[in-house]
Amino acid sequence: MSFPNEARGRLTEARNVLIDRRRQTNDAKERAAIDDAITVLNENLGFINQVALLDAATAVVDSLPTHSRLWCVAPGWVPLIFI
C-alpha cells in the first residue's frame, strides 16, 4: 500500500472514532473539541487528495511526448506550450 493510501486510511479511521465519540458525549465542550479535531483531519485528507491528483496529472503529462504538451490555465485559458 502506498504512503498516501495508508495515511488516508488511518486518518479516516481516526475521524470515524471521533465521530463515534462525538455521538456518545453530551458535553458541549468535548463536542466542540471533537469538531475541531475532525476539521483538522478533513483538511489533512484534502491535502493528501490534492497531492494524489497532482501525482496523477504529472503521470499523464510525463506520458506525453515533449512536443505535444499543451496546457491551458484558468481563468483566462492562456495556452502554455512546453518544448
Number of C-alpha atoms within 10 A of each C-alpha: 6 7 9 14 13 11 15 19 13 12 17 16 12 15 20 13 13 18 15 11 13 18 10 10 11 9 9 10 10 13 18 12 13 17 16 12 15 20 13 13 17 16 12 15 18 13 12 17 15 12 13 14 12 12 12 12 12 11 11 10 15 11 10 11 9 12 9 11 14 13 12 11 9 7 6 7 9 10 11 11 12 10 9
